Amino acid sequence: MNISQQFAANVVNTGFKSLDELTVSRARWRVLDVVGCLIAGANAAGCKAMLTLVKQWGGTPESTVLVHGVKAPAHHAAMMNSLMTRSFDFEPVDAEGENTSSPAHVSGTTVPTALAMAEYQGASGKELITALVLGDDIVCRLGVASGFDFDLGWDNTGTINGFGATAVAGKLLGLDEKQLHNAFGIVLHQLAGTMDGVFDKSMSFKLPIALSARNGIFSAELAKQGFAGVNDPFLGAHGFFHNYCRNYNTQNIVKDLGKRFYADTIHKPWSACRGTHSSIDSALKIARAHEYKPEDIEKIEVHMAPAQLKGFCGQTLEFGETPQVDATFSIRYTVARALFSKEVKPEHMVESAVREPAVNALISKMSLVPSLPPEKGQATEIKVTMKGGEVWTSSTDFPKGHYIKTPNTADELKAKFRNNVAYSQTISAKKAEKALEIILKLEELKDVRELTGLLVK
């Protein structure tokens, strides 16, 4: 069997009983984290435009556009929910593999897909978790095997995520092995996404992750109707690896398939690109250890590895059409915000906050220095010089949020969810608490529609 057939067989034949408790627990937290980020991003830049289209398109009311309460075809609802999730770049990240990881944003596609399809099918919490775990596992295996790097040009939220969404949708639709193999061959025709969305700081940076949700559902539904896909979606002459990858290695891609389940490894504590988090952590160590007035800061130096400065988060901060996106992908802004507010949350990414004169005054005092060795890829050192001559320093080797290396506590993840709800001012605190309670016991839920029914204004 080729890789696609092996993936399809594993998805079709793996049930909830095959999942260990850690795998199930991690899935619950990913659902909670994504739902919170979705609520926070419900009215972020660009979401109104997409929602207007979804309403205009109409169609069979299969699933809910969460928060807004609009009923739409499942593929449209999943796309919209994914777009909202991505809005503040706050969702889980980093696809794991065996003793390694790959840059990725898996859950922002797979969780909205699972919620939309589980609602459409009237599925249980166990069925949702199973589909989610299997879809995440495929995305992570593909991501690690792909050898992905940002300079390749493709945004992998628009490539590997499409296969994961297809697996999630196919599992919840009850596809057989042949149908799911065909679905993988169908979604191959729809892979896309450019990293220029991030480098240009355009609101379109969040489209690939959302289009993957839509495309995965479409592909699974079309395959269920008997439509055939290509023979070998992954290693065919013009399959995924040959078309989209430079230095791929599929040697271990199916190792322990059905026995070990990979997923996003990081729950972000700060509302910004992960590439800014080490700098934020270092800045917060200073901000929370000292009492000072921001205007008394004379100079800020952020030391990092050269690759960080060359990346999209190291670019000079210039406000364009969507200042929220400019700030989200800026080490300069997030460090200044951390020193000013001692937090970096969604409310700090709206245009009024991003343009705050006192924060921009700190940016003008900041320099980014590529002084750390290349192997210190995610490390940062910050030096803050005060007008009185005091010098404060701090460093971070690996930023907070990794579920093993630098984990958030359960209370911190719950607080993140509640803060996102409070920021959004859409879902009532009472509904949110009930949803939180359900998600943390998700495998006990008989019908996911009980959960999605709570997640509307």
C-alpha positions as CSV (number, residue, x, y, z in Angstrom):
1,M,0.0,0.0,0.0
2,N,1.2,3.5,-0.7
3,I,1.2,6.2,2.1
4,S,-2.2,7.5,1.2
5,Q,-3.7,4.0,1.5
6,Q,-2.0,3.4,4.8
7,F,-3.2,6.7,6.2
8,A,-6.7,5.9,4.9
9,A,-6.7,2.4,6.5
10,N,-5.5,3.8,9.8
11,V,-8.2,6.5,9.9
12,V,-11.0,4.1,9.0
13,N,-10.0,1.4,11.4
14,T,-8.8,3.3,14.5
15,G,-11.4,4.0,17.2
16,F,-11.5,5.9,20.4
17,K,-10.5,2.8,22.4
18,S,-7.1,3.0,20.6
19,L,-6.3,6.4,22.2
20,D,-4.4,6.6,25.4
21,E,-5.4,9.1,28.1
22,L,-2.5,11.6,27.3
23,T,-3.6,11.7,23.7
24,V,-7.2,12.3,24.7
25,S,-6.3,14.9,27.3
26,R,-4.1,16.8,24.8
27,A,-7.0,16.8,22.3
28,R,-9.4,18.3,24.9
29,W,-6.9,21.2,25.6
30,R,-6.5,21.8,21.9
31,V,-10.3,22.1,21.4
32,L,-10.5,24.5,24.4
33,D,-7.6,26.6,23.2
34,V,-9.0,26.9,19.6
35,V,-12.5,27.7,20.8
36,G,-11.2,30.5,22.9
37,C,-9.1,31.9,20.1
38,L,-12.0,31.6,17.8
39,I,-14.2,33.6,20.2
40,A,-11.5,36.3,20.6
41,G,-11.1,36.6,16.8
42,A,-14.8,36.6,15.9
43,N,-14.7,40.3,14.9
44,A,-11.1,40.7,14.0
45,A,-9.9,42.3,10.7
46,G,-11.3,40.6,7.7
47,C,-13.8,38.4,9.5
48,K,-16.8,40.6,8.7
49,A,-16.0,40.4,4.9
50,M,-15.8,36.6,5.0
51,L,-19.0,36.4,7.1
52,T,-20.8,38.6,4.6
53,L,-20.0,36.2,1.8
54,V,-21.0,33.2,3.8
55,K,-24.4,34.8,4.5
56,Q,-24.8,35.7,0.8
57,W,-24.0,32.2,-0.3
58,G,-26.6,30.7,1.9
59,G,-27.0,26.9,1.4
60,T,-28.1,24.0,3.5
61,P,-27.8,24.9,7.3
62,E,-25.6,22.0,8.3
63,S,-23.2,23.7,10.9
64,T,-22.9,26.8,12.9
65,V,-20.6,29.8,12.3
66,L,-19.7,30.0,16.0
67,V,-20.2,33.2,18.0
68,H,-22.3,34.7,15.1
69,G,-24.9,31.9,15.1
70,V,-25.2,31.8,11.3
71,K,-26.1,28.4,9.9
72,A,-24.3,27.3,6.8
73,P,-23.0,24.3,4.8
74,A,-20.4,22.5,6.9
75,H,-17.5,23.5,4.6
76,H,-18.4,27.2,4.8
77,A,-18.9,27.1,8.6
78,A,-15.5,25.4,9.1
79,M,-13.8,27.9,6.9
80,M,-15.3,30.8,8.7
81,N,-14.5,29.4,12.1
82,S,-11.0,28.6,11.1
83,L,-10.5,32.2,9.8
84,M,-11.6,33.6,13.2
85,T,-9.3,31.2,15.0
86,R,-6.3,32.4,13.1
87,S,-7.1,36.1,13.6
88,F,-4.7,36.8,16.4
89,D,-2.1,34.0,15.7
90,F,-2.9,32.7,19.2
91,E,-3.9,29.1,18.4
92,P,-1.8,26.0,19.1
93,V,1.4,25.5,16.9
94,D,4.4,23.2,16.2
95,A,3.8,19.8,14.7
96,E,5.6,17.1,16.6
97,G,7.4,14.0,15.3
98,E,9.7,11.4,16.7
99,N,12.2,13.4,18.7
100,T,11.7,16.4,16.5
101,S,9.1,19.0,15.4
102,S,8.2,21.2,12.4
103,P,6.8,24.7,12.2
104,A,3.0,24.3,11.7
105,H,-0.4,25.5,12.8
106,V,-2.4,22.3,12.7
107,S,-5.3,22.8,15.2
108,G,-6.5,26.0,13.6
109,T,-7.7,23.9,10.7
110,T,-8.5,20.6,12.3
111,V,-10.5,21.7,15.3
112,P,-12.9,23.9,13.4
113,T,-13.3,21.1,10.8
114,A,-14.0,18.6,13.6
115,L,-16.6,20.9,15.3
116,A,-18.4,21.7,12.1
117,M,-18.6,18.1,10.9
118,A,-19.4,16.6,14.3
119,E,-22.3,19.1,14.6
120,Y,-23.5,18.3,11.0
121,Q,-23.4,14.5,11.8
122,G,-24.7,14.7,15.3
123,A,-21.5,13.0,16.5
124,S,-20.4,12.3,20.0
125,G,-17.5,13.8,21.9
126,K,-15.6,10.5,21.5
127,E,-16.2,10.6,17.8
128,L,-15.0,14.2,17.5
129,I,-11.8,13.5,19.6
130,T,-11.0,10.4,17.5
131,A,-11.4,12.2,14.2
132,L,-9.3,15.2,15.5
133,V,-6.5,13.0,16.8
134,L,-6.3,11.1,13.5
135,G,-6.3,14.2,11.4
136,D,-3.7,16.0,13.5
137,D,-1.5,12.9,13.4
138,I,-1.5,12.9,9.6
139,V,-0.7,16.6,9.4
140,C,2.2,16.3,11.8
141,R,3.7,13.3,10.0
142,L,3.5,15.1,6.7
143,G,4.9,18.3,8.2
144,V,8.0,16.6,9.7
145,A,8.6,14.5,6.6
146,S,8.3,17.5,4.4
147,G,11.4,19.3,5.7
148,F,9.4,22.5,5.7
149,D,11.1,25.8,5.9
150,F,9.7,29.3,5.5
151,D,12.0,30.2,2.7
152,L,10.4,27.5,0.5
153,G,7.6,30.0,-0.1
154,W,4.6,27.8,0.6
155,D,2.5,28.4,3.7
156,N,2.0,24.9,5.0
157,T,-1.3,25.7,6.6
158,G,-2.5,25.6,3.0
159,T,-0.8,22.3,2.1
160,I,-0.5,19.7,4.9
161,N,-3.5,21.0,6.8
162,G,-5.7,20.1,3.8
163,F,-4.9,16.5,4.2
164,G,-5.6,16.6,7.9
165,A,-9.0,18.3,7.4
166,T,-9.8,15.6,4.8
167,A,-9.0,12.9,7.3
168,V,-11.1,14.6,10.0
169,A,-14.1,15.0,7.7
170,G,-13.7,11.6,6.2
171,K,-13.8,9.9,9.6
172,L,-16.9,11.8,10.7
173,L,-18.6,11.0,7.4
174,G,-17.8,7.3,7.8
175,L,-15.8,7.0,4.6
176,D,-14.4,3.6,3.7
177,E,-10.7,3.1,2.9
178,K,-11.1,3.6,-0.9
179,Q,-13.2,6.7,-0.4
180,L,-10.8,8.3,1.9
181,H,-7.8,7.4,-0.3
182,N,-9.8,9.2,-3.1
183,A,-10.4,12.1,-0.9
184,F,-6.7,12.6,-0.3
185,G,-6.2,12.5,-4.1
186,I,-9.0,15.1,-4.5
187,V,-7.6,17.6,-1.9
188,L,-4.2,17.4,-3.6
189,H,-5.7,19.6,-6.4
190,Q,-6.5,22.3,-3.9
191,L,-3.3,22.8,-1.9
192,A,-2.0,26.4,-1.9
193,G,-0.9,29.3,0.2
194,T,2.0,31.7,0.1
195,M,4.3,33.0,2.9
196,D,4.0,36.4,1.4
197,G,0.8,36.8,3.4
198,V,3.0,36.9,6.5
199,F,6.0,38.8,5.0
200,D,3.6,41.4,3.6
201,K,1.7,41.6,6.9
202,S,-1.6,41.2,5.0
203,M,-4.8,40.0,6.5
204,S,-4.8,37.3,3.8
205,F,-2.1,35.5,5.9
206,K,-5.0,33.7,7.7
207,L,-6.7,32.5,4.5
208,P,-4.7,29.2,3.8
209,I,-5.6,27.7,7.2
210,A,-9.3,28.4,6.6
211,L,-9.3,27.3,3.0
212,S,-7.8,24.0,4.1
213,A,-10.8,23.4,6.4
214,R,-13.2,24.1,3.5
215,N,-11.2,22.0,1.0
216,G,-10.9,19.0,3.3
217,I,-14.7,18.8,3.9
218,F,-15.4,19.3,0.2
219,S,-12.9,16.5,-0.7
220,A,-14.4,14.1,1.7
221,E,-17.9,14.8,0.6
222,L,-17.1,14.5,-3.1
223,A,-15.2,11.2,-2.5
224,K,-18.3,9.9,-0.7
225,Q,-20.3,10.5,-3.9
226,G,-17.9,8.1,-5.7
227,F,-15.5,10.7,-7.2
228,A,-12.0,9.4,-7.7
229,G,-8.7,11.1,-6.9
230,V,-5.2,10.6,-8.1
231,N,-3.5,7.2,-7.5
232,D,-0.7,8.3,-5.2
233,P,-1.3,11.7,-3.6
234,F,1.9,11.8,-1.7
235,L,4.7,10.1,-3.6
236,G,3.3,10.1,-7.1
237,A,5.4,11.8,-9.8
238,H,3.5,15.0,-9.2
239,G,2.3,14.3,-5.7
240,F,2.6,16.4,-2.6
241,F,6.2,15.7,-1.7
242,H,7.5,16.1,-5.3
243,N,5.5,19.3,-6.0
244,Y,5.7,21.1,-2.6
245,C,8.9,20.0,-0.8
246,R,12.6,20.5,-1.3
247,N,14.3,18.2,1.3
248,Y,11.7,15.6,2.2
249,N,12.2,12.3,3.9
250,T,9.4,9.8,4.2
251,Q,11.4,7.0,5.7
252,N,9.6,7.1,9.1
253,I,6.3,8.7,8.0
254,V,4.2,5.6,8.9
255,K,6.3,4.5,11.9
256,D,4.0,3.5,14.8
257,L,1.0,4.6,12.8
258,G,-2.1,3.8,14.9
259,K,0.0,3.5,18.0
260,R,1.5,7.0,18.5
261,F,-0.5,10.1,17.7
262,Y,1.2,13.3,17.0
263,A,-0.2,16.8,17.4
264,D,0.6,20.5,18.0
265,T,2.9,20.7,20.9
266,I,2.6,24.4,21.9
267,H,-0.2,26.4,23.5
268,K,0.7,30.0,23.1
269,P,0.7,32.2,26.2
270,W,1.0,35.4,24.2
271,S,-1.1,36.7,21.4
272,A,1.5,36.9,18.6
273,C,3.6,34.8,16.3
274,R,5.6,32.2,18.1
275,G,8.7,33.8,16.6
276,T,8.2,36.7,19.0
277,H,7.7,34.6,22.1
278,S,11.2,34.2,23.3
279,S,11.7,38.0,23.2
280,I,8.4,38.5,24.9
281,D,9.4,36.1,27.7
282,S,12.7,37.9,28.2
283,A,11.0,41.3,28.3
284,L,8.4,40.1,30.7
285,K,11.0,38.9,33.1
286,I,12.3,42.4,33.3
287,A,8.9,44.0,33.3
288,R,7.6,41.9,36.2
289,A,10.8,42.1,38.3
290,H,11.0,45.9,38.4
291,E,8.9,48.9,39.1
292,Y,9.4,51.7,36.6
293,K,7.8,54.2,34.3
294,P,8.1,53.2,30.6
295,E,9.2,56.7,29.7
296,D,12.2,56.3,32.0
297,I,13.6,53.6,29.7
298,E,16.6,55.0,27.7
299,K,17.5,52.1,25.5
300,I,16.4,48.5,24.7
301,E,18.6,45.9,23.0
302,V,17.2,42.5,21.9
303,H,19.9,40.0,21.1
304,M,19.1,37.0,19.0
305,A,20.4,34.5,16.4
306,P,20.9,36.0,12.9
307,A,18.0,33.9,11.4
308,Q,15.5,35.5,13.8
309,L,16.5,39.0,12.6
310,K,16.2,37.9,9.0
311,G,12.8,36.3,9.5
312,F,9.4,38.0,9.1
313,C,9.2,38.8,12.8
314,G,12.5,40.7,12.7
315,Q,11.4,43.1,10.0
316,T,11.2,46.9,10.7
317,L,7.8,47.8,12.0
318,E,5.8,49.7,9.4
319,F,2.0,50.1,9.8
320,G,0.2,49.0,6.6
321,E,-3.4,48.3,5.8
322,T,-3.9,46.0,8.8
323,P,-1.9,47.2,11.8
324,Q,-3.0,44.3,13.9
325,V,-1.1,41.9,11.6
326,D,1.9,44.2,11.5
327,A,2.1,44.0,15.3
328,T,1.4,40.3,15.5
329,F,4.5,39.5,13.5
330,S,6.8,42.1,15.1
331,I,9.5,41.4,17.7
332,R,9.8,45.2,18.1
333,Y,6.1,45.8,18.9
334,T,5.7,42.8,21.1
335,V,8.8,43.6,23.2
336,A,7.7,47.2,23.6
337,R,4.1,46.0,24.5
338,A,5.5,43.5,27.1
339,L,7.6,46.2,28.7
340,F,4.7,48.7,28.7
341,S,1.7,46.5,29.7
342,K,3.4,43.4,31.2
343,E,1.2,41.3,29.0
344,V,0.6,40.6,25.3
345,K,-3.0,39.8,24.7
346,P,-5.5,40.2,21.8
347,E,-6.6,43.6,23.1
348,H,-3.0,44.8,22.6
349,M,-3.3,44.0,18.9
350,V,-6.2,46.2,17.8
351,E,-5.3,49.3,15.9
352,S,-5.8,51.8,18.7
353,A,-3.4,49.8,20.9
354,V,-0.8,49.2,18.2
355,R,-0.6,53.0,17.4
356,E,-0.4,54.0,21.1
357,P,2.3,56.7,21.2
358,A,3.9,55.6,24.4
359,V,4.5,52.1,23.1
360,N,5.8,53.4,19.8
361,A,8.2,55.6,21.8
362,L,9.7,52.4,23.3
363,I,10.0,50.9,19.8
364,S,12.1,54.0,18.7
365,K,14.5,53.2,21.5
366,M,15.0,49.6,20.5
367,S,17.6,47.8,18.5
368,L,17.6,44.1,17.4
369,V,21.1,42.6,17.4
370,P,22.0,39.4,15.7
371,S,24.7,38.5,18.2
372,L,23.8,35.0,19.4
373,P,25.2,31.9,17.7
374,P,23.0,30.3,14.9
375,E,22.4,27.2,17.0
376,K,20.6,29.3,19.6
377,G,17.7,29.5,17.3
378,Q,14.9,30.4,19.7
379,A,17.0,32.0,22.4
380,T,17.0,35.8,23.2
381,E,18.8,38.1,25.6
382,I,17.4,41.5,26.4
383,K,19.2,44.5,27.9
384,V,17.2,47.5,29.2
385,T,19.1,50.6,30.1
386,M,17.3,53.2,32.2
387,K,17.8,57.0,32.2
388,G,19.2,56.8,35.7
389,G,22.0,54.4,34.5
390,E,20.5,51.2,35.8
391,V,20.9,48.2,33.4
392,W,18.6,45.2,33.6
393,T,19.1,42.0,31.6
394,S,17.2,38.8,31.1
395,S,17.4,35.8,28.8
396,T,15.2,32.9,27.5
397,D,16.5,29.7,25.9
398,F,13.2,28.3,24.9
399,P,9.9,30.2,25.2
400,K,6.9,29.1,27.4
401,G,4.1,27.0,26.0
402,H,5.6,23.6,25.0
403,Y,3.6,20.8,26.7
404,I,6.7,19.0,27.8
405,K,9.6,21.5,27.9
406,T,7.9,24.7,29.2
407,P,4.3,23.8,29.8
408,N,1.4,26.0,30.7
409,T,-0.6,24.8,33.8
410,A,-4.2,23.8,33.5
411,D,-5.2,26.9,35.3
412,E,-3.2,29.0,32.8
413,L,-4.9,27.4,29.9
414,K,-8.3,28.0,31.5
415,A,-7.4,31.6,32.2
416,K,-6.4,32.1,28.5
417,F,-9.8,30.8,27.4
418,R,-11.6,33.1,29.9
419,N,-9.5,36.1,28.9
420,N,-10.3,35.5,25.2
421,V,-14.0,35.3,26.1
422,A,-13.9,38.5,28.1
423,Y,-12.0,40.3,25.4
424,S,-14.5,39.3,22.7
425,Q,-17.6,40.5,24.7
426,T,-19.8,38.1,22.6
427,I,-20.4,34.9,24.5
428,S,-21.7,35.3,28.0
429,A,-19.4,34.2,30.9
430,K,-22.2,31.7,31.9
431,K,-22.2,30.0,28.5
432,A,-18.5,30.0,28.3
433,E,-18.1,28.3,31.7
434,K,-20.6,25.6,30.6
435,A,-18.7,25.1,27.4
436,L,-15.4,24.9,29.3
437,E,-16.9,22.3,31.6
438,I,-18.1,20.2,28.6
439,I,-14.8,20.4,26.7
440,L,-12.8,19.2,29.6
441,K,-15.0,16.1,29.7
442,L,-15.5,16.0,26.0
443,E,-15.4,12.2,25.7
444,E,-18.6,12.1,27.8
445,L,-20.6,14.3,25.5
446,K,-23.3,12.5,23.6
447,D,-24.0,15.1,20.9
448,V,-21.6,17.8,20.0
449,R,-24.5,20.1,19.1
450,E,-24.9,20.6,22.8
451,L,-21.5,22.3,22.8
452,T,-21.9,24.3,19.6
453,G,-25.3,25.5,20.8
454,L,-23.5,27.2,23.6
455,L,-21.0,29.0,21.5
456,V,-23.2,31.6,20.0
457,K,-24.2,35.1,21.1
